[in-house]
Every structure is written in structure tokens, then in C-alpha cells.
């Protein structure tokens, strides 16, 4: 578990590096024992590691076991680029729907 977290923080070839190490997130536990002492045993198979402060590092006091629903409520806000892309897509969908209505009225 901790090896995978460390990889995505330090290895540019690791899956997800751009969201972790690429953003400056570091894995600051000195060893697995320190990591385990901080988070303890995994409560259920549905739990995975979550950073309490998403802009913080993997470090003592900032990691916990969390379910998918807990993690979904603990996400970074969307970037301006992502939200503007979503807004453009929504606007385009409305334009396409309006065009279909106009075309169908003429036939």
C-alpha cells in the first residue's frame, strides 16, 4: 500500500503521478512501520487511503482510511479549465437541442 503511494509521489512514470508528485505532493513517512502506526489496519476492503487535506502531503496526521463516498466528498474543486470545458459542453448541448427542435418543426 505505502509503496504505491510513494511511487505516485516520486516516479514520473507511475500512473497518476501528475495528480500527486506532479502537484508537489510528497510521501513523508520514513518507513512502512511509521505509516502503519499512523493509519492502523485497513477497516474493510471498501476503505482506501485518503489525504484529509488534498493539497497536503502523505504525512502523519493527514492520512486516513476512507470509503469511496467519503473520498468523493473530499475532492479538490474543479480547475477553471475543467469547469469552463464543462460549461462549453453544456452550452453546446443546449444549442444542438434547440437546432433539432427547429429542424423537426420544419418537417
C-alpha positions as CSV (number, residue, x, y, z in Angstrom):
1,X,0.0,0.0,0.0
2,X,2.5,2.6,1.1
3,X,4.9,1.7,-1.8
4,X,2.2,2.6,-4.3
5,X,1.5,5.9,-2.6
6,X,5.2,6.6,-2.6
7,X,5.6,5.7,-6.3
8,X,2.9,8.1,-7.5
9,X,4.6,10.9,-5.5
10,X,8.1,10.2,-6.7
11,X,8.1,8.3,-10.0
12,X,7.1,10.4,-13.1
13,X,6.3,7.2,-14.9
14,X,3.8,6.0,-12.3
15,X,0.1,6.1,-13.0
16,X,-1.4,9.2,-11.5
17,X,1.9,11.0,-10.9
18,X,0.6,14.2,-12.5
19,X,-2.1,14.3,-9.7
20,X,0.4,13.7,-6.8
21,X,4.1,14.2,-7.3
22,X,3.4,16.4,-10.3
23,X,1.4,18.7,-8.0
24,X,4.2,18.7,-5.3
25,X,2.5,16.1,-3.1
26,X,5.2,14.2,-1.1
27,X,5.2,10.9,0.8
28,X,6.8,11.9,4.1
29,X,6.6,8.7,6.1
30,X,10.1,7.4,6.8
31,X,9.1,3.7,6.6
32,X,6.1,1.4,6.4
33,X,6.0,1.0,10.2
34,X,5.6,4.7,10.7
35,X,2.8,4.7,8.1
36,X,1.1,1.8,9.7
37,X,1.3,3.3,13.2
38,X,-0.4,6.4,11.9
39,X,-3.3,4.8,10.0
40,X,-3.6,1.4,11.5
41,X,-5.1,-1.7,9.9
42,X,-7.5,-1.3,7.0
43,X,-11.0,-1.4,8.4
44,X,-12.7,-3.1,5.4
45,X,-11.8,-3.9,1.8
46,X,-14.0,-0.9,0.8
47,X,-11.6,1.5,2.5
48,X,-8.5,3.0,0.9
49,X,-6.1,5.8,1.9
50,X,-7.3,9.3,1.7
51,X,-5.5,12.6,2.5
52,X,-7.5,14.7,4.8
53,X,-6.1,17.9,3.2
54,X,-6.0,17.2,-0.5
55,X,-3.3,19.8,-1.0
56,X,-1.2,18.3,1.8
57,X,1.3,15.6,1.8
58,X,1.1,11.9,2.7
59,X,2.3,12.6,6.3
60,X,1.4,11.7,9.8
61,X,-1.9,13.3,10.8
62,X,-3.0,13.9,7.1
63,X,-4.0,10.4,6.1
64,X,-6.9,8.1,7.0
65,X,-8.8,5.1,5.8
66,X,-11.9,6.3,3.9
67,X,-14.7,4.8,1.8
68,X,-15.3,5.9,-1.8
69,X,-18.2,8.1,-0.7
70,X,-16.0,9.8,2.0
71,X,-13.3,10.4,-0.6
72,X,-15.8,11.7,-3.2
73,X,-16.8,14.4,-0.7
74,X,-13.2,15.3,-0.1
75,X,-12.0,16.3,-3.6
76,X,-10.2,19.4,-4.9
77,X,-12.5,21.9,-6.6
78,X,-12.5,21.5,-10.4
79,X,-9.9,23.6,-12.1
80,X,-11.0,26.6,-14.1
81,X,-10.1,24.8,-17.3
82,X,-12.2,21.8,-16.4
83,X,-15.2,23.8,-15.4
84,X,-15.1,26.0,-18.4
85,X,-14.9,22.9,-20.6
86,X,-17.9,21.5,-18.9
87,X,-19.8,24.8,-19.3
88,X,-18.9,24.9,-23.0
89,X,-20.1,21.3,-23.4
90,X,-23.4,22.1,-21.7
91,X,-23.9,25.2,-23.8
92,X,-23.2,23.2,-27.0
93,X,-25.7,20.5,-25.9
94,X,-28.4,23.2,-25.5
95,X,-27.6,24.7,-28.9
96,X,-27.8,21.2,-30.5
97,X,-31.1,20.5,-28.8
98,X,-32.5,23.9,-30.0
99,X,-31.4,23.2,-33.6
100,X,-33.0,19.7,-33.5
101,X,-36.3,21.3,-32.4
102,X,-36.2,23.9,-35.1
103,X,-35.4,21.3,-37.8
104,X,-38.2,19.0,-36.6
105,X,-40.7,21.8,-36.7
106,X,-40.0,22.5,-40.4
107,X,-40.6,18.8,-41.4
